[in-house]
């Protein structure tokens, strides 16, 4: 089964450096997981993820993989690892966020959710048991319990009822998980998800409930859905104070480089977000000095590296002027280079955070970094 050990803690914050061990290898935390929604990180080869970007784990999406290519295809391939040729750990979300995003075409009951496919409108049903079965077929190392992700803003009574529904679904997820077995000869681990919107009392109840399940790890959901960043940090800090120290903590769908560093300081170990690749395809480049819109005229004759203080292979190869030219020429390579750069930047950021935690320099380093990372250059 998945194991987690702490390698070090920061003396001036709640930041931790740890190591997760799964059937497909080790993950050094804090870690950022590139998002491979349909079993692929957009515009990036698996070899680039492993060798160039040094990703240690990627994320797949239960909802999307269930609809396309479908469970029959994935199972016949021997699971997602075999299907997409990724030999390291994979985490799958439960589909709860997609159900949240389909609010106008879903029917939510205590039994589960009935929804229409965004592809061709066909009707489908997700229950806690169905979601566990789907993730067994996909074969991710870490799978998520089925939950309802509440919107922001969200009225208190709705958030409360939704949280208790998520807890009921969790009990059913655990029961079905315990009564089934992995399909491909390696263990899978189930992570529950803390909900409760932005209400402190609900977050406390949910965090205590989730902690009592003694799962291999725990996730924090329902944040980064439009609430102010300071409110997200407040909820994250509160939840981390109740989640067990000896289990990894995963903050779902977060976020910007600043969000990640601030959340590491609050005790979070794992992150995922589409931001580095989605924004890359629109010409947004993350650097240690701030954020660049590479399409702007100011970069037309700038032959310096994408990140002048960067250390990635992309920075050594390509200039701002060249990448700008590719975007304006609508070359496919533009999105590929930008995605590689941004993912390499994110992975290097969490790797450096780990180094600073272990050396006792994290808090001062973090305070300096966040002054620059959100700048618009």
C-alpha positions as CSV (number, residue, x, y, z in Angstrom):
1,X,0.0,0.0,0.0
2,X,1.0,3.6,-0.4
3,X,3.3,4.8,2.3
4,X,4.4,8.3,3.3
5,X,7.3,9.5,5.4
6,X,8.4,12.9,6.5
7,X,12.0,13.9,5.6
8,X,12.0,17.3,7.2
9,X,9.9,20.3,8.4
10,X,10.4,24.0,8.2
11,X,10.9,25.7,11.6
12,X,9.1,28.9,10.6
13,X,6.0,27.5,8.9
14,X,4.1,24.3,8.4
15,X,6.0,23.3,5.3
16,X,7.1,19.7,5.1
17,X,9.3,17.6,2.8
18,X,8.2,14.0,2.4
19,X,8.3,10.9,0.3
20,X,5.3,8.9,-1.0
21,X,6.0,5.4,-2.2
22,X,3.5,3.7,-4.6
23,X,3.6,0.6,-6.8
24,X,4.9,2.7,-9.6
25,X,7.7,4.5,-7.7
26,X,8.5,7.3,-5.3
27,X,7.2,10.8,-5.2
28,X,9.2,13.4,-3.4
29,X,7.0,16.1,-1.9
30,X,6.0,18.9,-2.1
31,X,5.0,17.9,-5.7
32,X,3.1,19.4,-8.6
33,X,1.2,16.9,-10.8
34,X,0.9,17.8,-14.5
35,X,-2.8,17.3,-15.6
36,X,-3.3,14.7,-18.3
37,X,-7.1,15.0,-18.5
38,X,-7.6,12.4,-21.2
39,X,-4.5,10.4,-20.4
40,X,-2.1,12.9,-22.0
41,X,-0.6,16.1,-20.9
42,X,-1.5,18.4,-23.7
43,X,1.3,19.1,-26.2
44,X,3.9,17.2,-24.2
45,X,5.4,13.7,-24.9
46,X,5.7,11.2,-22.1
47,X,9.5,11.1,-22.6
48,X,9.6,14.9,-22.2
49,X,7.6,14.6,-19.0
50,X,9.9,12.0,-17.5
51,X,13.3,13.1,-18.8
52,X,13.2,16.8,-19.4
53,X,10.5,18.0,-17.0
54,X,11.2,15.3,-14.4
55,X,7.5,14.8,-13.5
56,X,7.1,12.2,-10.8
57,X,3.3,11.7,-11.1
58,X,0.6,12.8,-13.5
59,X,-3.2,13.2,-13.1
60,X,-5.9,11.6,-15.2
61,X,-9.6,12.4,-15.2
62,X,-12.2,9.8,-14.4
63,X,-15.1,11.5,-16.2
64,X,-13.2,12.2,-19.4
65,X,-11.5,8.8,-19.6
66,X,-14.8,7.0,-18.9
67,X,-16.5,8.8,-21.8
68,X,-13.5,8.5,-24.2
69,X,-11.8,6.2,-25.0
70,X,-14.1,4.2,-22.6
71,X,-13.5,1.5,-20.0
72,X,-13.4,-1.4,-22.5
73,X,-10.5,0.1,-24.4
74,X,-8.5,1.0,-21.2
75,X,-9.1,-2.4,-19.6
76,X,-8.1,-4.3,-22.8
77,X,-4.9,-2.3,-22.8
78,X,-4.1,-3.3,-19.3
79,X,-4.9,0.0,-17.6
80,X,-3.9,3.6,-18.2
81,X,-0.2,3.0,-17.5
82,X,0.0,0.6,-20.3
83,X,-2.3,2.6,-22.6
84,X,-0.4,5.8,-22.4
85,X,3.1,4.4,-21.7
86,X,3.6,6.3,-18.5
87,X,5.5,4.1,-16.0
88,X,5.4,6.3,-13.0
89,X,2.5,7.0,-10.6
90,X,-0.9,8.3,-11.7
91,X,-3.6,9.9,-9.7
92,X,-7.2,10.0,-10.9
93,X,-9.9,12.5,-9.7
94,X,-13.3,11.1,-9.1
95,X,-15.3,13.1,-11.6
96,X,-16.8,15.2,-8.8
97,X,-15.5,18.5,-10.2
98,X,-16.8,17.7,-13.7
99,X,-20.2,16.9,-12.2
100,X,-20.0,20.4,-10.5
101,X,-19.2,22.0,-13.9
102,X,-22.2,20.3,-15.5
103,X,-24.6,21.9,-13.0
104,X,-27.1,22.8,-15.8
105,X,-27.3,19.3,-17.2
106,X,-27.1,17.1,-14.1
107,X,-29.6,15.6,-11.6
108,X,-28.1,15.2,-8.2
109,X,-29.6,12.8,-5.6
110,X,-28.4,11.0,-2.5
111,X,-27.9,7.9,-4.7
112,X,-25.5,9.7,-7.1
113,X,-25.6,11.9,-10.2
114,X,-27.3,11.5,-13.6
115,X,-25.6,13.6,-16.2
116,X,-25.4,14.1,-20.0
117,X,-22.2,13.6,-21.8
118,X,-20.6,16.9,-23.0
119,X,-19.6,15.0,-26.2
120,X,-22.8,13.8,-27.7
121,X,-25.4,14.2,-25.0
122,X,-25.8,10.6,-23.9
123,X,-27.1,10.0,-20.4
124,X,-24.9,8.4,-17.7
125,X,-25.0,7.7,-13.9
126,X,-22.2,8.1,-11.4
127,X,-22.6,6.7,-7.9
128,X,-19.8,6.2,-5.3
129,X,-19.7,2.5,-6.3
130,X,-19.6,3.2,-10.0
131,X,-16.8,5.7,-9.6
132,X,-14.7,3.2,-7.6
133,X,-15.2,0.6,-10.3
134,X,-14.2,3.1,-13.1
135,X,-11.0,4.0,-11.2
136,X,-10.2,0.3,-10.7
137,X,-10.4,-0.1,-14.5
138,X,-8.3,3.0,-15.2
139,X,-5.7,1.6,-12.7
140,X,-4.4,4.8,-11.1
141,X,-2.1,4.4,-8.0
142,X,-4.1,7.0,-6.1
143,X,-7.9,7.3,-6.6
144,X,-10.3,9.8,-5.2
145,X,-13.6,9.3,-3.4
146,X,-16.7,10.7,-5.1
147,X,-17.7,14.1,-3.8
148,X,-19.8,17.1,-4.6
149,X,-17.7,20.2,-5.3
150,X,-19.8,23.3,-4.2
151,X,-19.6,26.5,-6.1
152,X,-18.5,29.9,-4.8
153,X,-20.4,31.8,-3.5
154,X,-22.4,29.1,-1.8
155,X,-25.1,29.5,0.8
156,X,-24.4,27.9,4.2
157,X,-27.3,25.4,4.1
158,X,-26.4,24.2,0.7
159,X,-22.7,23.8,1.7
160,X,-23.7,21.9,4.8
161,X,-26.1,19.5,3.0
162,X,-23.5,19.0,0.3
163,X,-20.8,18.2,2.8
164,X,-22.9,15.6,4.6
165,X,-23.8,14.1,1.2
166,X,-20.0,13.9,0.4
167,X,-19.5,12.1,3.7
168,X,-22.2,9.6,3.0
169,X,-20.8,9.0,-0.4
170,X,-17.3,8.5,1.2
171,X,-18.6,5.7,3.4
172,X,-20.0,4.0,0.3
173,X,-16.7,4.5,-1.5
174,X,-14.7,3.0,1.3
175,X,-17.1,0.0,1.6
176,X,-16.9,-0.7,-2.1
177,X,-13.2,-0.1,-2.3
178,X,-12.6,-2.6,0.5
179,X,-14.8,-5.2,-1.2
180,X,-13.1,-5.0,-4.5
181,X,-9.5,-5.5,-5.6
182,X,-7.0,-3.9,-8.0
183,X,-7.1,-5.4,-11.5
184,X,-3.4,-5.1,-12.7
185,X,-1.3,-6.6,-9.9
186,X,-0.4,-3.5,-7.9
187,X,-2.1,-1.7,-5.0
188,X,-4.3,1.4,-5.3
189,X,-5.0,3.9,-2.5
190,X,-8.2,5.8,-1.9
191,X,-8.1,9.5,-0.8
192,X,-11.2,11.1,0.8
193,X,-11.9,14.8,0.1
194,X,-12.6,17.5,2.6
195,X,-15.5,19.8,1.6
196,X,-17.4,22.6,3.4
197,X,-17.0,25.6,1.1
198,X,-15.6,28.7,2.9
199,X,-17.3,28.0,6.3
200,X,-14.9,27.3,9.1
201,X,-17.3,25.1,11.2
202,X,-18.1,23.0,8.1
203,X,-14.5,22.7,7.1
204,X,-13.6,21.6,10.7
205,X,-16.4,19.0,10.7
206,X,-15.4,17.7,7.3
207,X,-11.6,17.6,8.1
208,X,-12.3,15.7,11.4
209,X,-14.6,13.2,9.6
210,X,-12.1,12.6,6.8
211,X,-9.2,12.2,9.3
212,X,-11.2,9.6,11.2
213,X,-11.2,7.3,8.2
214,X,-7.5,6.7,8.5
215,X,-7.0,6.7,4.7
216,X,-3.6,6.5,3.0
217,X,-3.8,10.2,2.2
218,X,-6.3,13.1,2.2
219,X,-7.4,15.7,-0.2
220,X,-8.9,19.2,0.2
221,X,-11.5,20.0,-2.4
222,X,-14.0,22.8,-3.1
223,X,-11.3,25.6,-3.2
224,X,-9.8,27.6,-6.1
225,X,-13.4,27.9,-7.5
226,X,-13.5,31.7,-7.4
227,X,-13.1,32.6,-3.8
228,X,-10.4,35.2,-2.8
229,X,-7.0,33.8,-2.4
230,X,-6.8,34.8,1.3
231,X,-10.0,32.9,2.0
232,X,-8.5,29.8,0.2
233,X,-5.4,30.1,2.4
234,X,-7.5,30.5,5.6
235,X,-9.5,27.3,4.8
236,X,-6.4,25.4,3.8
237,X,-4.6,26.3,7.0
238,X,-7.7,25.3,9.1
239,X,-8.1,21.9,7.3
240,X,-4.4,21.1,7.5
241,X,-4.5,21.6,11.3
242,X,-7.0,18.7,11.6
243,X,-5.6,16.3,8.9
244,X,-3.0,13.8,10.2
245,X,0.6,14.8,10.0
246,X,1.7,11.4,8.9
247,X,-0.4,11.3,5.7
248,X,0.0,13.3,2.5
249,X,-2.3,16.3,1.9
250,X,-3.5,17.1,-1.6
251,X,-4.9,20.5,-2.4
252,X,-7.0,20.0,-5.5
253,X,-6.9,22.3,-8.5
254,X,-4.3,24.8,-7.2
255,X,-2.9,26.9,-8.7
256,X,-0.6,29.8,-9.5
257,X,3.1,29.7,-8.4
258,X,2.3,32.0,-5.5
259,X,-0.7,29.9,-4.5
260,X,1.5,26.8,-4.4
261,X,4.3,28.3,-2.3
262,X,1.8,29.8,0.2
263,X,0.0,26.5,0.5
264,X,3.2,24.6,0.9
265,X,3.9,26.9,3.9
266,X,0.5,25.9,5.3
267,X,1.3,22.2,5.2
268,X,0.2,20.9,1.8
269,X,2.2,18.3,-0.1
270,X,0.5,17.7,-3.4
271,X,-0.9,20.0,-6.1
272,X,-2.4,19.9,-9.6
273,X,-3.7,22.5,-12.0
274,X,-4.3,23.0,-15.7
275,X,-2.9,26.6,-15.5
276,X,0.7,26.0,-16.6
277,X,-0.3,24.2,-19.8
278,X,-3.6,26.0,-20.6
279,X,-2.0,29.4,-20.2
280,X,1.0,28.3,-22.1
281,X,-1.2,27.6,-25.2
282,X,-2.2,31.3,-25.0
283,X,1.3,32.6,-24.7
284,X,1.5,33.1,-20.9
285,X,5.0,32.2,-19.6
286,X,5.9,31.9,-15.9
287,X,9.4,33.0,-14.8
288,X,11.2,33.6,-11.6
289,X,10.8,37.4,-12.2
290,X,7.1,37.2,-13.0
291,X,4.6,36.5,-15.8
292,X,5.2,37.2,-19.5
293,X,2.7,37.5,-22.3
294,X,5.1,36.3,-25.0
295,X,2.8,37.6,-27.8
296,X,3.5,41.3,-26.8
297,X,5.5,43.5,-29.2
298,X,8.1,44.2,-26.5
299,X,9.6,40.7,-27.0
300,X,9.9,40.9,-30.8
301,X,13.6,41.6,-30.7
302,X,14.4,40.1,-27.3
303,X,16.9,37.2,-27.8
304,X,17.3,36.4,-24.1
305,X,16.1,33.1,-22.7
306,X,12.4,32.7,-21.7
307,X,13.5,32.8,-18.0
308,X,16.8,34.6,-17.6
309,X,17.3,33.0,-14.2
310,X,15.9,29.6,-15.3
311,X,17.7,26.3,-15.4
312,X,15.5,24.2,-17.7
313,X,16.6,22.9,-21.0
314,X,13.9,25.1,-22.7
315,X,15.6,28.2,-21.3
316,X,18.9,27.1,-22.8
317,X,17.4,26.5,-26.2
318,X,14.8,29.1,-27.1
319,X,14.6,32.9,-26.9
320,X,11.7,35.1,-26.2
321,X,11.8,36.5,-29.8
322,X,11.7,33.0,-31.3
323,X,8.8,31.9,-29.2
324,X,6.9,35.1,-30.0
325,X,7.5,34.5,-33.7
326,X,6.1,30.9,-33.4
327,X,2.9,32.2,-31.8
328,X,2.4,34.9,-34.4
329,X,3.0,32.3,-37.1
330,X,0.5,30.0,-35.5
331,X,3.0,27.2,-35.4
332,X,2.0,24.1,-33.3
333,X,5.5,24.2,-31.8
334,X,4.7,27.4,-30.0
335,X,2.3,25.7,-27.6
336,X,4.6,22.8,-27.2
337,X,7.6,24.9,-26.2
338,X,5.5,27.1,-23.9
339,X,4.0,24.1,-22.2
340,X,7.4,22.5,-21.7
341,X,8.7,25.7,-20.2
342,X,5.8,26.3,-17.8
343,X,5.7,22.7,-16.5
344,X,9.5,22.7,-16.1
345,X,9.2,25.9,-14.1
346,X,6.5,24.5,-11.8
347,X,8.4,21.3,-11.2
348,X,11.6,23.2,-10.5
349,X,9.7,25.5,-8.1
350,X,8.4,22.7,-5.9
351,X,11.7,20.9,-6.1
352,X,13.5,24.0,-4.9
353,X,10.9,24.4,-2.1
354,X,11.7,20.9,-1.0
355,X,15.5,21.8,-1.0
356,X,14.8,24.9,1.1
357,X,12.6,23.0,3.6
358,X,15.4,20.5,4.1
359,X,18.1,23.2,4.5
360,X,16.0,25.3,6.9
361,X,15.7,28.2,4.5
362,X,12.2,27.8,3.2
363,X,10.3,30.6,4.8
364,X,12.7,33.4,4.0
365,X,13.1,32.0,0.4
366,X,9.3,31.8,0.0
367,X,8.7,35.3,1.2
368,X,11.2,36.6,-1.3
369,X,9.9,34.5,-4.2
370,X,6.2,35.5,-3.8
371,X,7.2,39.2,-4.2
372,X,8.3,38.5,-7.8
373,X,6.3,35.5,-9.1
374,X,3.0,37.4,-9.7
375,X,4.6,40.4,-11.4
376,X,3.4,41.2,-14.9
377,X,6.6,41.8,-16.9
